[in-house]
Amino acid sequence: MTESTITAKGQTTAPVHIRQTIGSVPGTRWVWHVLSNGRVFVWAKIKTSSDVKGMVKVPKGKRLSIEEMRP
């Protein structure tokens, strides 16, 4: 288990092996979520909408409008 400290300014640093494991680079955004039981989940937003654009190929002639995509 790894620790980090909260500074007087409310900042902390992710330990180097954590940053290396997830491929974090300067500017990586971290998402924090506190559960009702007091546990905290933290994950790195290492993908942007630009990174995932085009990952799903749509067959030709199968385009849908936003209204058609809604349940």
Predicted model as a PDB file, atoms N, CA, C, CB and O in Angstrom, pLDDT in the B-factor column:
MODEL        1                                                                  
ATOM      1  N   MET A   1       0.850  -1.173   0.000  1.00 81.00           N  
ATOM      2  CA  MET A   1       0.000   0.000   0.000  1.00 81.00           C  
ATOM      3  C   MET A   1       0.895   1.236   0.000  1.00 81.00           C  
ATOM      4  CB  MET A   1      -0.967  -0.002   1.224  1.00 81.00           C  
ATOM      5  O   MET A   1       1.948   1.251   0.637  1.00 81.00           O  
ATOM      6  N   THR A   2       0.475   2.248  -0.706  1.00 85.00           N  
ATOM      7  CA  THR A   2       1.254   3.464  -0.853  1.00 85.00           C  
ATOM      8  C   THR A   2       0.516   4.633  -0.222  1.00 85.00           C  
ATOM      9  CB  THR A   2       1.548   3.747  -2.333  1.00 85.00           C  
ATOM     10  O   THR A   2      -0.714   4.679  -0.230  1.00 85.00           O  
ATOM     11  N   GLU A   3       1.260   5.558   0.315  1.00 89.00           N  
ATOM     12  CA  GLU A   3       0.663   6.731   0.943  1.00 89.00           C  
ATOM     13  C   GLU A   3       1.105   8.006   0.240  1.00 89.00           C  
ATOM     14  CB  GLU A   3       1.033   6.789   2.424  1.00 89.00           C  
ATOM     15  O   GLU A   3       2.152   8.052  -0.404  1.00 89.00           O  
ATOM     16  N   SER A   4       0.282   9.035   0.380  1.00 91.00           N  
ATOM     17  CA  SER A   4       0.686  10.386   0.010  1.00 91.00           C  
ATOM     18  C   SER A   4       0.103  11.312   1.075  1.00 91.00           C  
ATOM     19  CB  SER A   4       0.193  10.777  -1.454  1.00 91.00           C  
ATOM     20  O   SER A   4      -0.771  10.907   1.841  1.00 91.00           O  
ATOM     21  N   THR A   5       0.575  12.525   1.121  1.00 94.00           N  
ATOM     22  CA  THR A   5       0.173  13.480   2.154  1.00 94.00           C  
ATOM     23  C   THR A   5      -0.570  14.642   1.519  1.00 94.00           C  
ATOM     24  CB  THR A   5       1.400  13.989   2.942  1.00 94.00           C  
ATOM     25  O   THR A   5      -0.232  15.076   0.417  1.00 94.00           O  
ATOM     26  N   ILE A   6      -1.581  15.146   2.212  1.00 94.00           N  
ATOM     27  CA  ILE A   6      -2.286  16.355   1.778  1.00 94.00           C  
ATOM     28  C   ILE A   6      -1.519  17.546   2.329  1.00 94.00           C  
ATOM     29  CB  ILE A   6      -3.790  16.367   2.262  1.00 94.00           C  
ATOM     30  O   ILE A   6      -1.233  17.604   3.525  1.00 94.00           O  
ATOM     31  N   THR A   7      -1.186  18.493   1.465  1.00 96.00           N  
ATOM     32  CA  THR A   7      -0.458  19.684   1.897  1.00 96.00           C  
ATOM     33  C   THR A   7      -1.412  20.697   2.526  1.00 96.00           C  
ATOM     34  CB  THR A   7       0.289  20.320   0.712  1.00 96.00           C  
ATOM     35  O   THR A   7      -2.628  20.509   2.522  1.00 96.00           O  
ATOM     36  N   ALA A   8      -0.843  21.767   3.063  1.00 97.00           N  
ATOM     37  CA  ALA A   8      -1.655  22.840   3.652  1.00 97.00           C  
ATOM     38  C   ALA A   8      -2.563  23.478   2.598  1.00 97.00           C  
ATOM     39  CB  ALA A   8      -0.748  23.914   4.291  1.00 97.00           C  
ATOM     40  O   ALA A   8      -3.603  24.041   2.940  1.00 97.00           O  
ATOM     41  N   LYS A   9      -2.181  23.396   1.325  1.00 96.00           N  
ATOM     42  CA  LYS A   9      -3.002  23.934   0.236  1.00 96.00           C  
ATOM     43  C   LYS A   9      -4.042  22.931  -0.256  1.00 96.00           C  
ATOM     44  CB  LYS A   9      -2.115  24.356  -0.922  1.00 96.00           C  
ATOM     45  O   LYS A   9      -4.787  23.220  -1.193  1.00 96.00           O  
ATOM     46  N   GLY A  10      -4.098  21.750   0.373  1.00 95.00           N  
ATOM     47  CA  GLY A  10      -5.065  20.731  -0.031  1.00 95.00           C  
ATOM     48  C   GLY A  10      -4.616  19.916  -1.234  1.00 95.00           C  
ATOM     49  O   GLY A  10      -5.442  19.284  -1.893  1.00 95.00           O  
ATOM     50  N   GLN A  11      -3.334  19.921  -1.525  1.00 93.00           N  
ATOM     51  CA  GLN A  11      -2.813  19.202  -2.684  1.00 93.00           C  
ATOM     52  C   GLN A  11      -2.124  17.912  -2.251  1.00 93.00           C  
ATOM     53  CB  GLN A  11      -1.838  20.087  -3.474  1.00 93.00           C  
ATOM     54  O   GLN A  11      -1.677  17.784  -1.111  1.00 93.00           O  
ATOM     55  N   THR A  12      -2.047  16.964  -3.174  1.00 90.00           N  
ATOM     56  CA  THR A  12      -1.306  15.730  -2.932  1.00 90.00           C  
ATOM     57  C   THR A  12      -0.621  15.323  -4.229  1.00 90.00           C  
ATOM     58  CB  THR A  12      -2.244  14.594  -2.410  1.00 90.00           C  
ATOM     59  O   THR A  12      -0.972  15.807  -5.304  1.00 90.00           O  
ATOM     60  N   THR A  13       0.350  14.437  -4.122  1.00 90.00           N  
ATOM     61  CA  THR A  13       1.067  13.943  -5.288  1.00 90.00           C  
ATOM     62  C   THR A  13       0.855  12.449  -5.390  1.00 90.00           C  
ATOM     63  CB  THR A  13       2.574  14.284  -5.210  1.00 90.00           C  
ATOM     64  O   THR A  13       1.010  11.726  -4.406  1.00 90.00           O  
ATOM     65  N   ALA A  14       0.500  11.982  -6.578  1.00 90.00           N  
ATOM     66  CA  ALA A  14       0.373  10.540  -6.788  1.00 90.00           C  
ATOM     67  C   ALA A  14       1.780   9.946  -6.806  1.00 90.00           C  
ATOM     68  CB  ALA A  14      -0.402  10.217  -8.123  1.00 90.00           C  
ATOM     69  O   ALA A  14       2.663  10.478  -7.480  1.00 90.00           O  
ATOM     70  N   PRO A  15       1.999   8.863  -6.084  1.00 91.00           N  
ATOM     71  CA  PRO A  15       3.323   8.235  -6.063  1.00 91.00           C  
ATOM     72  C   PRO A  15       3.778   7.833  -7.466  1.00 91.00           C  
ATOM     73  CB  PRO A  15       3.310   7.009  -5.150  1.00 91.00           C  
ATOM     74  O   PRO A  15       2.962   7.504  -8.327  1.00 91.00           O  
ATOM     75  N   VAL A  16       5.086   7.865  -7.679  1.00 92.00           N  
ATOM     76  CA  VAL A  16       5.650   7.651  -9.007  1.00 92.00           C  
ATOM     77  C   VAL A  16       5.248   6.305  -9.606  1.00 92.00           C  
ATOM     78  CB  VAL A  16       7.156   7.750  -8.945  1.00 92.00           C  
ATOM     79  O   VAL A  16       4.933   6.244 -10.795  1.00 92.00           O  
ATOM     80  N   HIS A  17       5.248   5.227  -8.824  1.00 91.00           N  
ATOM     81  CA  HIS A  17       4.914   3.924  -9.426  1.00 91.00           C  
ATOM     82  C   HIS A  17       3.439   3.863  -9.825  1.00 91.00           C  
ATOM     83  CB  HIS A  17       5.241   2.777  -8.445  1.00 91.00           C  
ATOM     84  O   HIS A  17       3.088   3.123 -10.743  1.00 91.00           O  
ATOM     85  N   ILE A  18       2.578   4.613  -9.165  1.00 89.00           N  
ATOM     86  CA  ILE A  18       1.176   4.692  -9.571  1.00 89.00           C  
ATOM     87  C   ILE A  18       1.077   5.430 -10.904  1.00 89.00           C  
ATOM     88  CB  ILE A  18       0.321   5.403  -8.483  1.00 89.00           C  
ATOM     89  O   ILE A  18       0.395   4.975 -11.823  1.00 89.00           O  
ATOM     90  N   ARG A  19       1.757   6.565 -11.005  1.00 89.00           N  
ATOM     91  CA  ARG A  19       1.741   7.346 -12.258  1.00 89.00           C  
ATOM     92  C   ARG A  19       2.291   6.535 -13.415  1.00 89.00           C  
ATOM     93  CB  ARG A  19       2.554   8.639 -12.101  1.00 89.00           C  
ATOM     94  O   ARG A  19       1.739   6.569 -14.515  1.00 89.00           O  
ATOM     95  N   GLN A  20       3.366   5.810 -13.180  1.00 91.00           N  
ATOM     96  CA  GLN A  20       3.970   5.011 -14.249  1.00 91.00           C  
ATOM     97  C   GLN A  20       3.065   3.845 -14.657  1.00 91.00           C  
ATOM     98  CB  GLN A  20       5.339   4.479 -13.804  1.00 91.00           C  
ATOM     99  O   GLN A  20       2.951   3.536 -15.843  1.00 91.00           O  
ATOM    100  N   THR A  21       2.433   3.209 -13.696  1.00 89.00           N  
ATOM    101  CA  THR A  21       1.582   2.053 -13.978  1.00 89.00           C  
ATOM    102  C   THR A  21       0.413   2.415 -14.883  1.00 89.00           C  
ATOM    103  CB  THR A  21       1.060   1.457 -12.681  1.00 89.00           C  
ATOM    104  O   THR A  21       0.067   1.650 -15.784  1.00 89.00           O  
ATOM    105  N   ILE A  22      -0.201   3.581 -14.652  1.00 86.00           N  
ATOM    106  CA  ILE A  22      -1.367   3.952 -15.455  1.00 86.00           C  
ATOM    107  C   ILE A  22      -1.019   4.831 -16.643  1.00 86.00           C  
ATOM    108  CB  ILE A  22      -2.373   4.658 -14.597  1.00 86.00           C  
ATOM    109  O   ILE A  22      -1.902   5.205 -17.415  1.00 86.00           O  
ATOM    110  N   GLY A  23       0.254   5.166 -16.800  1.00 85.00           N  
ATOM    111  CA  GLY A  23       0.657   5.984 -17.936  1.00 85.00           C  
ATOM    112  C   GLY A  23       0.295   7.454 -17.778  1.00 85.00           C  
ATOM    113  O   GLY A  23       0.072   8.157 -18.764  1.00 85.00           O  
ATOM    114  N   SER A  24       0.237   7.912 -16.536  1.00 86.00           N  
ATOM    115  CA  SER A  24      -0.105   9.301 -16.262  1.00 86.00           C  
ATOM    116  C   SER A  24       1.038  10.223 -16.686  1.00 86.00           C  
ATOM    117  CB  SER A  24      -0.427   9.494 -14.767  1.00 86.00           C  
ATOM    118  O   SER A  24       2.212   9.899 -16.502  1.00 86.00           O  
ATOM    119  N   VAL A  25       0.683  11.363 -17.249  1.00 86.00           N  
ATOM    120  CA  VAL A  25       1.657  12.372 -17.667  1.00 86.00           C  
ATOM    121  C   VAL A  25       1.236  13.710 -17.058  1.00 86.00           C  
ATOM    122  CB  VAL A  25       1.754  12.465 -19.242  1.00 86.00           C  
ATOM    123  O   VAL A  25       0.106  13.844 -16.588  1.00 86.00           O  
ATOM    124  N   PRO A  26       2.132  14.701 -17.059  1.00 88.00           N  
ATOM    125  CA  PRO A  26       1.725  16.012 -16.542  1.00 88.00           C  
ATOM    126  C   PRO A  26       0.454  16.495 -17.246  1.00 88.00           C  
ATOM    127  CB  PRO A  26       2.864  17.045 -16.723  1.00 88.00           C  
ATOM    128  O   PRO A  26       0.349  16.448 -18.472  1.00 88.00           O  
ATOM    129  N   GLY A  27      -0.492  16.954 -16.453  1.00 87.00           N  
ATOM    130  CA  GLY A  27      -1.767  17.405 -17.002  1.00 87.00           C  
ATOM    131  C   GLY A  27      -2.870  16.365 -16.925  1.00 87.00           C  
ATOM    132  O   GLY A  27      -4.025  16.669 -17.224  1.00 87.00           O  
ATOM    133  N   THR A  28      -2.529  15.122 -16.523  1.00 87.00           N  
ATOM    134  CA  THR A  28      -3.555  14.082 -16.374  1.00 87.00           C  
ATOM    135  C   THR A  28      -4.544  14.521 -15.308  1.00 87.00           C  
ATOM    136  CB  THR A  28      -2.918  12.704 -16.005  1.00 87.00           C  
ATOM    137  O   THR A  28      -4.150  14.973 -14.233  1.00 87.00           O  
ATOM    138  N   ARG A  29      -5.824  14.386 -15.607  1.00 88.00           N  
ATOM    139  CA  ARG A  29      -6.864  14.761 -14.654  1.00 88.00           C  
ATOM    140  C   ARG A  29      -7.262  13.544 -13.838  1.00 88.00           C  
ATOM    141  CB  ARG A  29      -8.093  15.357 -15.378  1.00 88.00           C  
ATOM    142  O   ARG A  29      -7.357  12.436 -14.366  1.00 88.00           O  
ATOM    143  N   TRP A  30      -7.496  13.754 -12.537  1.00 89.00           N  
ATOM    144  CA  TRP A  30      -7.893  12.692 -11.619  1.00 89.00           C  
ATOM    145  C   TRP A  30      -9.330  12.935 -11.201  1.00 89.00           C  
ATOM    146  CB  TRP A  30      -6.953  12.630 -10.380  1.00 89.00           C  
ATOM    147  O   TRP A  30      -9.714  14.065 -10.902  1.00 89.00           O  
ATOM    148  N   VAL A  31     -10.118  11.880 -11.182  1.00 91.00           N  
ATOM    149  CA  VAL A  31     -11.527  11.961 -10.785  1.00 91.00           C  
ATOM    150  C   VAL A  31     -11.655  11.327  -9.402  1.00 91.00           C  
ATOM    151  CB  VAL A  31     -12.471  11.244 -11.834  1.00 91.00           C  
ATOM    152  O   VAL A  31     -11.187  10.212  -9.174  1.00 91.00           O  
ATOM    153  N   TRP A  32     -12.297  12.052  -8.480  1.00 92.00           N  
ATOM    154  CA  TRP A  32     -12.459  11.591  -7.102  1.00 92.00           C  
ATOM    155  C   TRP A  32     -13.941  11.359  -6.845  1.00 92.00           C  
ATOM    156  CB  TRP A  32     -11.869  12.621  -6.082  1.00 92.00           C  
ATOM    157  O   TRP A  32     -14.783  12.174  -7.221  1.00 92.00           O  
ATOM    158  N   HIS A  33     -14.253  10.228  -6.195  1.00 94.00           N  
ATOM    159  CA  HIS A  33     -15.650   9.927  -5.874  1.00 94.00           C  
ATOM    160  C   HIS A  33     -15.702   9.344  -4.465  1.00 94.00           C  
ATOM    161  CB  HIS A  33     -16.277   8.934  -6.919  1.00 94.00           C  
ATOM    162  O   HIS A  33     -15.048   8.342  -4.175  1.00 94.00           O  
ATOM    163  N   VAL A  34     -16.487   9.980  -3.590  1.00 96.00           N  
ATOM    164  CA  VAL A  34     -16.634   9.506  -2.220  1.00 96.00           C  
ATOM    165  C   VAL A  34     -17.945   8.722  -2.110  1.00 96.00           C  
ATOM    166  CB  VAL A  34     -16.605  10.698  -1.208  1.00 96.00           C  
ATOM    167  O   VAL A  34     -19.013   9.232  -2.447  1.00 96.00           O  
ATOM    168  N   LEU A  35     -17.852   7.484  -1.637  1.00 95.00           N  
ATOM    169  CA  LEU A  35     -19.026   6.646  -1.459  1.00 95.00           C  
ATOM    170  C   LEU A  35     -19.665   6.915  -0.100  1.00 95.00           C  
ATOM    171  CB  LEU A  35     -18.655   5.160  -1.596  1.00 95.00           C  
ATOM    172  O   LEU A  35     -19.046   7.523   0.774  1.00 95.00           O  
ATOM    173  N   SER A  36     -20.886   6.468   0.072  1.00 95.00           N  
ATOM    174  CA  SER A  36     -21.615   6.711   1.311  1.00 95.00           C  
ATOM    175  C   SER A  36     -20.943   6.048   2.522  1.00 95.00           C  
ATOM    176  CB  SER A  36     -23.043   6.207   1.175  1.00 95.00           C  
ATOM    177  O   SER A  36     -21.136   6.491   3.655  1.00 95.00           O  
ATOM    178  N   ASN A  37     -20.158   4.993   2.288  1.00 96.00           N  
ATOM    179  CA  ASN A  37     -19.475   4.321   3.398  1.00 96.00           C  
ATOM    180  C   ASN A  37     -18.131   4.963   3.740  1.00 96.00           C  
ATOM    181  CB  ASN A  37     -19.266   2.859   3.063  1.00 96.00           C  
ATOM    182  O   ASN A  37     -17.391   4.452   4.581  1.00 96.00           O  
ATOM    183  N   GLY A  38     -17.816   6.087   3.082  1.00 94.00           N  
ATOM    184  CA  GLY A  38     -16.574   6.806   3.363  1.00 94.00           C  
ATOM    185  C   GLY A  38     -15.397   6.404   2.494  1.00 94.00           C  
ATOM    186  O   GLY A  38     -14.349   7.047   2.550  1.00 94.00           O  
ATOM    187  N   ARG A  39     -15.541   5.363   1.695  1.00 95.00           N  
ATOM    188  CA  ARG A  39     -14.456   4.970   0.791  1.00 95.00           C  
ATOM    189  C   ARG A  39     -14.332   5.993  -0.335  1.00 95.00           C  
ATOM    190  CB  ARG A  39     -14.704   3.548   0.211  1.00 95.00           C  
ATOM    191  O   ARG A  39     -15.307   6.628  -0.737  1.00 95.00           O  
ATOM    192  N   VAL A  40     -13.123   6.129  -0.822  1.00 92.00           N  
ATOM    193  CA  VAL A  40     -12.859   7.079  -1.906  1.00 92.00           C  
ATOM    194  C   VAL A  40     -12.291   6.315  -3.092  1.00 92.00           C  
ATOM    195  CB  VAL A  40     -11.877   8.209  -1.447  1.00 92.00           C  
ATOM    196  O   VAL A  40     -11.332   5.556  -2.951  1.00 92.00           O  
ATOM    197  N   PHE A  41     -12.880   6.519  -4.247  1.00 90.00           N  
ATOM    198  CA  PHE A  41     -12.343   5.978  -5.493  1.00 90.00           C  
ATOM    199  C   PHE A  41     -11.675   7.124  -6.248  1.00 90.00           C  
ATOM    200  CB  PHE A  41     -13.469   5.299  -6.361  1.00 90.00           C  
ATOM    201  O   PHE A  41     -12.224   8.221  -6.349  1.00 90.00           O  
ATOM    202  N   VAL A  42     -10.501   6.855  -6.767  1.00 89.00           N  
ATOM    203  CA  VAL A  42      -9.786   7.838  -7.569  1.00 89.00           C  
ATOM    204  C   VAL A  42      -9.368   7.145  -8.850  1.00 89.00           C  
ATOM    205  CB  VAL A  42      -8.550   8.432  -6.803  1.00 89.00           C  
ATOM    206  O   VAL A  42      -8.801   6.053  -8.822  1.00 89.00           O  
ATOM    207  N   TRP A  43      -9.652   7.788  -9.973  1.00 86.00           N  
ATOM    208  CA  TRP A  43      -9.166   7.228 -11.230  1.00 86.00           C  
ATOM    209  C   TRP A  43      -8.675   8.352 -12.123  1.00 86.00           C  
ATOM    210  CB  TRP A  43     -10.270   6.408 -11.938  1.00 86.00           C  
ATOM    211  O   TRP A  43      -9.101   9.500 -12.002  1.00 86.00           O  
ATOM    212  N   ALA A  44      -7.780   7.998 -13.013  1.00 85.00           N  
ATOM    213  CA  ALA A  44      -7.178   8.975 -13.909  1.00 85.00           C  
ATOM    214  C   ALA A  44      -7.955   9.020 -15.213  1.00 85.00           C  
ATOM    215  CB  ALA A  44      -5.696   8.643 -14.170  1.00 85.00           C  
ATOM    216  O   ALA A  44      -8.283   7.987 -15.798  1.00 85.00           O  
ATOM    217  N   LYS A  45      -8.242  10.238 -15.655  1.00 84.00           N  
ATOM    218  CA  LYS A  45      -8.869  10.409 -16.967  1.00 84.00           C  
ATOM    219  C   LYS A  45      -7.740  10.507 -17.983  1.00 84.00           C  
ATOM    220  CB  LYS A  45      -9.811  11.688 -17.015  1.00 84.00           C  
ATOM    221  O   LYS A  45      -7.249  11.593 -18.291  1.00 84.00           O  
ATOM    222  N   ILE A  46      -7.341   9.356 -18.493  1.00 78.00           N  
ATOM    223  CA  ILE A  46      -6.220   9.346 -19.428  1.00 78.00           C  
ATOM    224  C   ILE A  46      -6.680   9.282 -20.876  1.00 78.00           C  
ATOM    225  CB  ILE A  46      -5.307   8.179 -19.130  1.00 78.00           C  
ATOM    226  O   ILE A  46      -5.858   9.317 -21.792  1.00 78.00           O  
ATOM    227  N   LYS A  47      -7.969   9.189 -21.085  1.00 72.00           N  
ATOM    228  CA  LYS A  47      -8.536   9.200 -22.432  1.00 72.00           C  
ATOM    229  C   LYS A  47      -9.417  10.432 -22.591  1.00 72.00           C  
ATOM    230  CB  LYS A  47      -9.348   7.901 -22.711  1.00 72.00           C  
ATOM    231  O   LYS A  47     -10.137  10.814 -21.668  1.00 72.00           O  
ATOM    232  N   THR A  48      -9.356  11.040 -23.751  1.00 71.00           N  
ATOM    233  CA  THR A  48     -10.232  12.161 -24.065  1.00 71.00           C  
ATOM    234  C   THR A  48     -11.191  11.724 -25.160  1.00 71.00           C  
ATOM    235  CB  THR A  48      -9.417  13.416 -24.501  1.00 71.00           C  
ATOM    236  O   THR A  48     -11.052  10.635 -25.715  1.00 71.00           O  
ATOM    237  N   SER A  49     -12.148  12.558 -25.466  1.00 71.00           N  
ATOM    238  CA  SER A  49     -13.077  12.223 -26.541  1.00 71.00           C  
ATOM    239  C   SER A  49     -12.324  12.074 -27.868  1.00 71.00           C  
ATOM    240  CB  SER A  49     -14.177  13.303 -26.662  1.00 71.00           C  
ATOM    241  O   SER A  49     -12.735  11.290 -28.724  1.00 71.00           O  
ATOM    242  N   SER A  50     -11.254  12.800 -28.041  1.00 75.00           N  
ATOM    243  CA  SER A  50     -10.456  12.672 -29.263  1.00 75.00           C  
ATOM    244  C   SER A  50      -9.795  11.300 -29.344  1.00 75.00           C  
ATOM    245  CB  SER A  50      -9.387  13.775 -29.323  1.00 75.00           C  
ATOM    246  O   SER A  50      -9.644  10.739 -30.430  1.00 75.00           O  
ATOM    247  N   ASP A  51      -9.401  10.760 -28.183  1.00 72.00           N  
ATOM    248  CA  ASP A  51      -8.748   9.451 -28.157  1.00 72.00           C  
ATOM    249  C   ASP A  51      -9.692   8.329 -28.566  1.00 72.00           C  
ATOM    250  CB  ASP A  51      -8.195   9.173 -26.775  1.00 72.00           C  
ATOM    251  O   ASP A  51      -9.257   7.354 -29.178  1.00 72.00           O  
ATOM    252  N   VAL A  52     -10.970   8.449 -28.241  1.00 71.00           N  
ATOM    253  CA  VAL A  52     -11.911   7.367 -28.522  1.00 71.00           C  
ATOM    254  C   VAL A  52     -12.698   7.569 -29.814  1.00 71.00           C  
ATOM    255  CB  VAL A  52     -12.869   7.223 -27.377  1.00 71.00           C  
ATOM    256  O   VAL A  52     -13.440   6.682 -30.236  1.00 71.00           O  
ATOM    257  N   LYS A  53     -12.538   8.724 -30.438  1.00 74.00           N  
ATOM    258  CA  LYS A  53     -13.250   8.990 -31.682  1.00 74.00           C  
ATOM    259  C   LYS A  53     -12.859   7.946 -32.737  1.00 74.00           C  
ATOM    260  CB  LYS A  53     -12.947  10.427 -32.191  1.00 74.00           C  
ATOM    261  O   LYS A  53     -11.679   7.696 -32.981  1.00 74.00           O  
ATOM    262  N   GLY A  54     -13.868   7.356 -33.342  1.00 74.00           N  
ATOM    263  CA  GLY A  54     -13.632   6.403 -34.415  1.00 74.00           C  
ATOM    264  C   GLY A  54     -13.363   4.985 -33.963  1.00 74.00           C  
ATOM    265  O   GLY A  54     -13.105   4.122 -34.802  1.00 74.00           O  
ATOM    266  N   MET A  55     -13.413   4.705 -32.657  1.00 73.00           N  
ATOM    267  CA  MET A  55     -13.155   3.347 -32.172  1.00 73.00           C  
ATOM    268  C   MET A  55     -14.244   2.369 -32.611  1.00 73.00           C  
ATOM    269  CB  MET A  55     -13.043   3.345 -30.652  1.00 73.00           C  
ATOM    270  O   MET A  55     -13.973   1.190 -32.842  1.00 73.00           O  
ATOM    271  N   VAL A  56     -15.460   2.861 -32.722  1.00 73.00           N  
ATOM    272  CA  VAL A  56     -16.569   2.017 -33.152  1.00 73.00           C  
ATOM    273  C   VAL A  56     -16.895   2.376 -34.596  1.00 73.00           C  
ATOM    274  CB  VAL A  56     -17.824   2.194 -32.224  1.00 73.00           C  
ATOM    275  O   VAL A  56     -17.261   3.512 -34.900  1.00 73.00           O  
ATOM    276  N   LYS A  57     -16.761   1.414 -35.461  1.00 74.00           N  
ATOM    277  CA  LYS A  57     -17.028   1.643 -36.875  1.00 74.00           C  
ATOM    278  C   LYS A  57     -18.513   1.452 -37.159  1.00 74.00           C  
ATOM    279  CB  LYS A  57     -16.180   0.698 -37.752  1.00 74.00           C  
ATOM    280  O   LYS A  57     -19.101   0.445 -36.764  1.00 74.00           O  
ATOM    281  N   VAL A  58     -19.108   2.401 -37.834  1.00 70.00           N  
ATOM    282  CA  VAL A  58     -20.521   2.329 -38.196  1.00 70.00           C  
ATOM    283  C   VAL A  58     -20.605   1.882 -39.650  1.00 70.00           C  
ATOM    284  CB  VAL A  58     -21.245   3.711 -37.980  1.00 70.00           C  
ATOM    285  O   VAL A  58     -20.010   2.506 -40.529  1.00 70.00           O  
ATOM    286  N   PRO A  59     -21.343   0.800 -39.907  1.00 72.00           N  
ATOM    287  CA  PRO A  59     -21.476   0.344 -41.295  1.00 72.00           C  
ATOM    288  C   PRO A  59     -22.088   1.441 -42.165  1.00 72.00           C  
ATOM    289  CB  PRO A  59     -22.339  -0.935 -41.365  1.00 72.00           C  
ATOM    290  O   PRO A  59     -22.926   2.218 -41.707  1.00 72.00           O  
ATOM    291  N   LYS A  60     -21.662   1.491 -43.413  1.00 79.00           N  
ATOM    292  CA  LYS A  60     -22.197   2.493 -44.333  1.00 79.00           C  
ATOM    293  C   LYS A  60     -23.712   2.373 -44.424  1.00 79.00           C  
ATOM    294  CB  LYS A  60     -21.566   2.343 -45.729  1.00 79.00           C  
ATOM    295  O   LYS A  60     -24.263   1.274 -44.483  1.00 79.00           O  
ATOM    296  N   GLY A  61     -24.372   3.529 -44.433  1.00 78.00           N  
ATOM    297  CA  GLY A  61     -25.820   3.551 -44.544  1.00 78.00           C  
ATOM    298  C   GLY A  61     -26.539   3.284 -43.233  1.00 78.00           C  
ATOM    299  O   GLY A  61     -27.765   3.171 -43.224  1.00 78.00           O  
ATOM    300  N   LYS A  62     -25.821   3.181 -42.133  1.00 75.00           N  
ATOM    301  CA  LYS A  62     -26.431   2.862 -40.844  1.00 75.00           C  
ATOM    302  C   LYS A  62     -26.338   4.036 -39.868  1.00 75.00           C  
ATOM    303  CB  LYS A  62     -25.764   1.629 -40.238  1.00 75.00           C  
ATOM    304  O   LYS A  62     -26.316   3.816 -38.657  1.00 75.00           O  
ATOM    305  N   ARG A  63     -26.283   5.243 -40.349  1.00 78.00           N  
ATOM    306  CA  ARG A  63     -26.202   6.417 -39.479  1.00 78.00           C  
ATOM    307  C   ARG A  63     -27.540   6.655 -38.797  1.00 78.00           C  
ATOM    308  CB  ARG A  63     -25.780   7.665 -40.279  1.00 78.00           C  
ATOM    309  O   ARG A  63     -28.596   6.511 -39.413  1.00 78.00           O  
ATOM    310  N   LEU A  64     -27.488   7.020 -37.518  1.00 79.00           N  
ATOM    311  CA  LEU A  64     -28.700   7.317 -36.762  1.00 79.00           C  
ATOM    312  C   LEU A  64     -28.661   8.743 -36.249  1.00 79.00           C  
ATOM    313  CB  LEU A  64     -28.871   6.336 -35.596  1.00 79.00           C  
ATOM    314  O   LEU A  64     -27.592   9.276 -35.951  1.00 79.00           O  
ATOM    315  N   SER A  65     -29.819   9.353 -36.149  1.00 83.00           N  
ATOM    316  CA  SER A  65     -29.900  10.677 -35.541  1.00 83.00           C  
ATOM    317  C   SER A  65     -29.882  10.510 -34.026  1.00 83.00           C  
ATOM    318  CB  SER A  65     -31.184  11.442 -36.008  1.00 83.00           C  
ATOM    319  O   SER A  65     -30.071   9.403 -33.522  1.00 83.00           O  
ATOM    320  N   ILE A  66     -29.660  11.589 -33.306  1.00 85.00           N  
ATOM    321  CA  ILE A  66     -29.662  11.535 -31.850  1.00 85.00           C  
ATOM    322  C   ILE A  66     -31.010  11.042 -31.341  1.00 85.00           C  
ATOM    323  CB  ILE A  66     -29.337  12.914 -31.256  1.00 85.00           C  
ATOM    324  O   ILE A  66     -31.074  10.247 -30.403  1.00 85.00           O  
ATOM    325  N   GLU A  67     -32.086  11.519 -31.963  1.00 86.00           N  
ATOM    326  CA  GLU A  67     -33.424  11.092 -31.544  1.00 86.00           C  
ATOM    327  C   GLU A  67     -33.607   9.590 -31.712  1.00 86.00           C  
ATOM    328  CB  GLU A  67     -34.494  11.837 -32.340  1.00 86.00           C  
ATOM    329  O   GLU A  67     -34.260   8.957 -30.881  1.00 86.00           O  
ATOM    330  N   GLU A  68     -33.049   9.007 -32.763  1.00 82.00           N  
ATOM    331  CA  GLU A  68     -33.165   7.571 -32.989  1.00 82.00           C  
ATOM    332  C   GLU A  68     -32.346   6.757 -31.991  1.00 82.00           C  
ATOM    333  CB  GLU A  68     -32.731   7.237 -34.397  1.00 82.00           C  
ATOM    334  O   GLU A  68     -32.648   5.589 -31.744  1.00 82.00           O  
ATOM    335  N   MET A  69     -31.317   7.365 -31.420  1.00 81.00           N  
ATOM    336  CA  MET A  69     -30.469   6.672 -30.446  1.00 81.00           C  
ATOM    337  C   MET A  69     -31.086   6.641 -29.060  1.00 81.00           C  
ATOM    338  CB  MET A  69     -29.111   7.330 -30.377  1.00 81.00           C  
ATOM    339  O   MET A  69     -30.726   5.797 -28.240  1.00 81.00           O  
ATOM    340  N   ARG A  70     -31.996   7.536 -28.794  1.00 81.00           N  
ATOM    341  CA  ARG A  70     -32.618   7.597 -27.464  1.00 81.00           C  
ATOM    342  C   ARG A  70     -33.569   6.442 -27.273  1.00 81.00           C  
ATOM    343  CB  ARG A  70     -33.359   8.923 -27.264  1.00 81.00           C  
ATOM    344  O   ARG A  70     -34.262   6.044 -28.209  1.00 81.00           O  
ATOM    345  N   PRO A  71     -33.612   5.883 -26.038  1.00 74.00           N  
ATOM    346  CA  PRO A  71     -34.516   4.750 -25.781  1.00 74.00           C  
ATOM    347  C   PRO A  71     -35.970   5.152 -25.781  1.00 74.00           C  
ATOM    348  CB  PRO A  71     -34.183   4.107 -24.463  1.00 74.00           C  
ATOM    349  O   PRO A  71     -36.843   4.308 -25.580  1.00 74.00           O  
TER     350      PRO A  71                                                      
ENDMDL                                                                          
END                                                                             
